[in-house]
Structure formats: C-alpha cells, structure tokens
Amino acid sequence: MKLTGAEILCESLTRLGVREIFGYPGGAILPVYDALGKSKLHHVLVRHEQGATHMADGYARASGGIGVAMATSGPGATNMVTGIATAMMDSSPVVCITGQVSSKVLGSDAFQEVDITGITMPITKHNVVVAKAEDVAHTLREAFLIASSGRPGPVLVDITKDAQQASAEFNWEASAPKLPPKRRRNNHDQVEFDRAVEMLNTAKRPIILAGHGIMVSGAMRAFEQFVRAGNYPVAMTLLGIGCFPANDPLNLGMMGMHGEAWVNNAIQEADLLIAVGMRFDDRVTGDLRTYAKSARKIHIEIDRAEINKNVKVDAALVGDAREVLERLTPLIETRDHSLWIRHITELKGDSAVRDIQSLPDSGHLYAAHVINDLWKETRGEAIIVTDVGQHQMWEAQYYHHNRPRTLITSGGLGTMGFALPAAIGAKFAKRDSEVWVVVGDGGFQMTMSELATIVQEKINIKIAIINNGFLGMVRQWQEFFYDKRYVATPLVAPDFAALANAFGIRGERITKRAEVVPTIRSARESSETVLIDFRVEQEDSVYPMVAAGASLSDMIRRPNNPLVETATEP
Amino acid sequence: MQTLVAYVENKPGVLNRVSSLARRLAINIDSLTVGPTENEEIARMTIVAHTDERGAHRLEASLEKLVDVLLAENISTRALLERDLALIKVSADQQNRPHLMELIKVFRARVVDVAPESLIIEVSGTVDKIDGLLEVLRPFGVLEMARTGRISMTRGGDLLQPPVSGSAGSELESTGSNVK
C-alpha cells in the first residue's frame, strides 16, 4: 500500500496506540496536519508549543504511557526546548515530532529553518532527522521504543517536508525497529549483590530512599514487599511521592531541602541507606561531605551512569528496580528495627508543634491551610499537578498521596509554567480522575494562555492559584540570604477570577480560611473547569529549609512564634 | 589520563554526539581518533581524556546510553598497545642533514619527503617516543607537524569486539518497552 510520509506518520501513531497529539500547526508540518484531519487521532490545539510538550509530559506521567507533541519547524521547534529538557530531567517518555524544511534546502537558512536536532542533542535521549518517506514508520517505532525503555526520556523526530509529501510503500510488519546492536552488560554482579544482602541483614538503623524509578519500573508491589520484609522506614524524593502510601506508618515523608526535619535527621543518623530509583540530587543530599556520614549505601538504579555520580556507594545494583527488589526480598532476614523506628517517631514530635496547622487561627490564610483542606476534601485521591516554588513544596508536605502517579511536578528542571499544561495532558490520560492544578501566581502567568485550550477542549480541571503577590521561593531566599532585599520578586497579577471569566471559565477569589472548604466543595461539584484565586499570606516561608550547599543536619526551622502577618484585608 | 575505546554506528552526527557528551561532562579530550572497522557499518574510536577514574566511568556509562554507541569501555588499567603517528617537517640544510639522518635512524623513523631546505619525517609509536623525537628535532627548526592521535588496543587474548546484531541482541529490544 502506497501512502505519503504524512499518512504513514498518522497510521504509525495510531498503531502505536496514540489517541491524542498535543500540537500547533505551521508551514513545514502542514502535510501531516492534512493527514491528521483524515485520521482518528485527536489533535489538541495548544496556545504555545511549550504547552504541547508539557501536556505530552503530563499525559505520560499520569498514564505511564508515552505522550506525543507536535510542532512546525523553526520557532515551533525551539519553543519545545524547555518542555523537552523538563521531560529529560525527570525521565519522562515524550515523543516530539517536528516539521523541517525540505531536504533540498536543508542548511540554506530557509524560512523557519532551525537545526533542532543539534539544539536538542543534550536534552533528548535520542533525536533523528527523517528525510525519506520510507524511513518514517520504522523511525517512529524506534522513537517510541527508545523513549519508553530502560530509563525513559524524550525523543525528537524531525521530518522534512518532502519526506511528508513523498509516497512510499507502507508495510507495518516490515518496519520493525532496527536499532544498533548493544553490548549486554552483566548487571547482576554477584559480589555486589552478596555485599548488599550482608549490609541489609546487619544494619541497625536502615532507611530507604524511594525515588521516581520505582514508579517508572512499575515496582510498587515489589517495593512494598521489600519494605515489609525488612520493616524499613521509607523516605521519599519529590518525584518518589506516591510510590508508597503516605498513610503507611513506615512512610516518613519527603527528604531533602524542604523535607521533613525528622526525615533528614533520620538520614543523617542512619547506618544504611537503601536508595531505590533515585539519583542523589543536590536538593536531596545537601552538602555531600557531611551527607549520611555514618551510613553505608546500597544503590539500586537502572542507569549505570548514576552510580557513584554524586554519592559514593558501597554496593551498586544496576538494573530494573522491580527485578532487583524481587531478588533481594527473599534474602532479608533481619526485620526488627523497632528501636530505630521509635527513635524516628520521637524526632517527629518536635516538628508537630512547629507545624503551621497547629498555630492558632488568626483568620489569615496560609498556603498550607489551602493545601491541607484540599487534601482532606479530595481524600487524597485527586491527581495534583504542581508548578515550581513554595506551593510545590507545601503540596509535597501537606497533600498526602497514597497512589502512584497522582503527584505530577517538574522536579529536576524546576520548570515554572509546567502545571497548567501538564494538568491538561494528565486529564486526557485519566479522563475519569479529578485533576487539580496547584500553581503560584508567578508560574501561572507563564503559561496561562492554555486556559483557552481547556475551553476549546471542554475539559474539566480545577485550578488553585496560591497567590501571594511574590515570586515566593525567590523572595524566601532573598529574606534568608539577601537581607530581605526583594529585588524583582514582588509581582503584579491580573484579577485571576476576572481573567478566567474572560476565557469563559468560572473564577473565584478567596481571602479567608473559612471560605476555603466551601469553595473547594462547590468547585468539585461543577462539571466544568473552575479557577480559584487563593490570596494567601504574602511573606510566609517553606520550613524546614536546608540552604543550598549546607549540610542536611543544618535546617532552618519554622520559628515557634507566629509569623508577622502581612496579608492585606480585602 | 584515561583511555576509552568505543564502537559506534558509522554514520553522520555520531562524532558530534560523542564529543558533545564529553563537553557536557566538562571532560577535556586529549585525543580522539575515529576509523572504520572491518565492518563498514561500525567505526571504532579511541578517546584519551583528561579525567580521573570516576570521570572515565561516567563518560563510559554515559557513552553507552547513546543509541548510536554499541559499546564503550575504559581500558586504562589493562595491558595496552598504543600507537600515534606523526609527520614532522623539519628544516634541513647541507650542513646538519647528516646529523638529522642519524637521529632519525635512532628513533626508527623515516624520511618520506626530501626538499632542498627541509625534510618530512614519518614516525610512529608511543606518544613518549614521538615526543622524544620531537624534542631532539626542535633545535633544527620544526616547521610543521601533523599527528593522528592515539589508537589503542588491548593485548593478546583480551578481545574487545563490537556486539553483533542478533547474537547478544540489543539491550532495548530484549528489554522491550517498560511502559505500562
């Protein structure tokens, strides 16, 4: 059967199980859009190509499948760069398809020509130019396989316009992926494995560091059995949240820069760290010279390049988390860590008094209140998509996730503007799930044009803007480390509720704590998108905080005295 | 200094991916040579990098993550044979020519071009040997030099062969997609 390259692309995407494509048309991708119109694929028209990549990313993270974004050549392609880097840092399987000028004029600075494969080389797992119609099908299959296998990541496929227009024989069976033969490494080094088992069975104060890799590997069950077998307390990375239920007594909460104090203290006192599918990011470790000094370390990780990258480990088990955990669990003999767990519980006590939820209600609205109420109202079952900054950390602290893939956030790259488009993608992946965007007033203004996408697609998501009139996290750093010189952090925002109305979306503005729950309830009852502008305390900070480069033991704690309150009464 | 050998797909852009990776890791490359193997689809690289063992591990592991890299291996600690080749154009007049010829003989180099005012000397061997010759030639006046960079091979039965398609199988193909 002879088809054009564009038709082959659409047919291949359909056969690969794609339902939605997030994209934006343009000259160099027009043949594909013409073919899209004749296919069963649903195209979601975004308002900016960055939004398309975040939507594909949100789709991938919520579903565990692959998200697809599409754009034209030149500026369409370069607008994708931030979204691609975001997916790369968080190992998210996204396939980006870009149009390219015809192969005859490649390299001639043609209109809207840009070397997008050159630009994205360091931020993709792989990228490729397709200049012939007959290469479209197998290249796309290879792209999907690469994006989703091993440690996942984004793949960009750049297709020249003439390859889209030319005809070629389409034969799905004959276009199986043809990847270069790879050396298979022996990942199961018995010496390392035996050493790990010995460490597990002799540790007195073990703690698990649970990361995103557990979810990527689909190792939740194997992980739970491992935890139960050794009765290990579990600390989570930001992206690990959800891989183990928050309501389990062994789940301590988040570690790192804004991790719970008892978690960081427990890590510093531990004699064994069992790191699973995490990469010892600087936000997790703080100063490496003082990090978990008395602990031996086991690292279970699929990516060999992560071993000994930041933290030198005593046993490296390279491989898929589920496979490694399933091999380890039957060999665990020691499971009585009750003294150690009791000690961690004692550490916890001090934090409870400092918790903002325990402060007397002054009538002022704190972000933590909003997120805590949202957690209670949704019984922790919503998919929460957060942006980057203070609200992101408060969400991680106060929204307790019991199920995997229910917290979607940009961890590694810390991309502001991620939340709104990623939530749209998540909603397409999980149409029956309740999806909430938790976003700051800064990040929201970066990609709020996607409100129009929500309206055009008639989808139902809820948007909670944690509005403190500042670029809050930067303001917090200025407060702590720059003597409160708030340079370029106070920011003016539009009336978000009125803005929502202009898009045809219901908007609310909340200034008092008593209004939070009723408004959340009413928003949840609506079958349409609702935006709520929560005007929260302006100069609240996220506690505890480990300053960048400081030791994990050296935390800035929430002052015991109530804060100076700055929110203006309406 | 660390020596790595990589087998890569013999196609455009691969060299860029490899060198770009070293740049990202802030590893300075001392020498990088690429040449075809007996299989025309596969090229072999010898990479000599200014880094320590830990940096070499990262480079090796990161290289193997590239789709177009079939195998990468740090061979620094193994028994190696290494060769570099240089063409050195040195000024030579009637007076010093006999002296030069003697030195060339000692270094087992050879003269490959003779002109009234200069000679081109070809020398191959270890980096130390070539550096040694260069040192003694310098007083005569080195006019130009071109070096190939180092190629390395492990000695004896210590084989480092490219994986063959079908036999070991691609890591990706055998693992398959892990997306649920």
Contacts between the chains, C-beta under 8 A, distances in Angstrom:
chain1	res1	chain2	res2	distance
A	64	B	179	6.1
A	64	B	180	4.5
A	65	B	179	5.5
A	65	B	180	7.5
A	66	B	179	6.0
A	93	B	179	6.0
A	117	B	13	7.7
A	118	B	16	7.8
A	121	B	16	7.2
A	121	B	17	6.4
A	121	B	20	5.7
A	122	B	20	6.3
A	122	B	24	5.5
A	125	B	65	7.8
A	125	B	67	7.8
A	126	B	66	7.7
A	126	B	67	4.6
A	144	B	177	7.2
A	145	B	172	5.8
A	145	B	173	7.7
A	145	B	176	7.9
A	145	B	177	5.8
A	146	B	67	6.1
A	146	B	172	6.5
A	148	B	177	4.3
A	148	B	178	6.4
A	148	B	179	3.8
A	149	B	172	5.0
A	149	B	175	5.4
A	149	B	176	6.7
A	149	B	177	5.4
A	149	B	178	5.9
A	150	B	171	7.0
A	150	B	172	6.8
A	150	B	175	6.3
A	150	B	178	7.5
A	151	B	65	7.9
A	152	B	178	7.6
A	152	B	179	7.2
A	177	B	172	7.8
A	177	B	173	7.1
A	179	B	67	6.6
A	179	B	170	4.9
A	179	B	172	5.4
A	179	B	173	6.4
A	180	B	9	5.2
A	180	B	67	6.7
A	180	B	68	6.3
A	180	B	70	5.5
A	180	B	165	7.6
A	180	B	170	7.0
A	181	B	70	6.1
A	181	B	162	7.7
A	181	B	163	4.5
A	181	B	164	6.1
A	181	B	165	3.9
A	181	B	166	7.3
A	181	B	167	7.7
A	181	B	168	6.5
A	181	B	169	7.0
A	181	B	170	5.5
A	182	B	64	7.6
A	182	B	70	6.0
A	182	B	71	7.6
A	182	B	163	6.2
A	182	B	168	7.5
A	182	B	169	8.0
A	182	B	170	4.8
A	182	B	171	4.2
A	182	B	172	6.8
A	183	B	64	7.5
A	183	B	70	6.4
A	183	B	71	4.2
A	183	B	163	4.5
A	183	B	168	6.4
A	183	B	171	7.8
A	184	B	163	7.6
A	184	B	168	5.0
A	184	B	169	6.9
A	184	B	171	5.9
A	184	B	174	7.1
A	185	B	64	7.8
A	185	B	171	8.0
A	216	B	178	7.3
A	217	B	178	6.7
A	218	B	178	7.1
A	218	B	180	5.4
A	303	B	61	7.6
A	303	B	65	7.2
A	304	B	61	4.1
A	304	B	64	7.3
A	305	B	58	5.8
A	305	B	61	3.7
A	305	B	62	4.6
A	305	B	65	6.2
A	307	B	57	7.7
A	307	B	61	7.4
A	308	B	54	6.4
A	308	B	57	6.8
A	309	B	58	6.4
A	320	B	175	7.9
A	320	B	178	7.2
